[in-house]
């Protein structure tokens, strides 16, 4: 229910200015360029607005009096800036993030490129990698100092990268991969999964409508 509200609001893709390119600007958890209709989360490029909104790069304030935390892991997560793997959301300073990758990136920092201390760190910032000398991992422009969280973020980024590829065929399948849910256009036909064309479904949002 919470994720559905996030997707309907579409706040992430509307947060950037509509009149100038933001592709080259440094981003923390992520950024969307409305001029070129492309987003960036860590070192992953996303061309689906629906997927970008779903991973929730900027996080959301959640009124917990209206949305009670469903389990003990969720309650620990909000108290300790943690993540609940069952319900697939985490908290950073009481702000909710709806994907593991954006949760970890939100805990990182974005150091100015001029302050990166060695060639390895500078190379890592062009993609991702860990520097043993300075005990820091880079995922795009974001620096993470906790090795376990960095390793988890790298795996989550790989999943997001695969979802971004899938989004070229179906936005909803891409989101399903990230959220552990099912694409609403998948049905069973003759005992096998069949992907319906959204254009043939009355009332289904088109790819352009999701942008």
Beta strands, then each sheet from edge to edge (+ up, - down):
strand 1: 31-33
strand 2: 38-41
strand 3: 44-46
strand 4: 83-84
strand 5: 89-92
strand 6: 95-97
strand 7: 128-131
strand 8: 136-139
strand 9: 142-144
strand 10: 186-189
strand 11: 192-195
sheet 1: 1+ 2- 3+
sheet 2: 4+ 5- 6+
sheet 3: 7+ 8- 9+
sheet 4: 10+ 11-
end
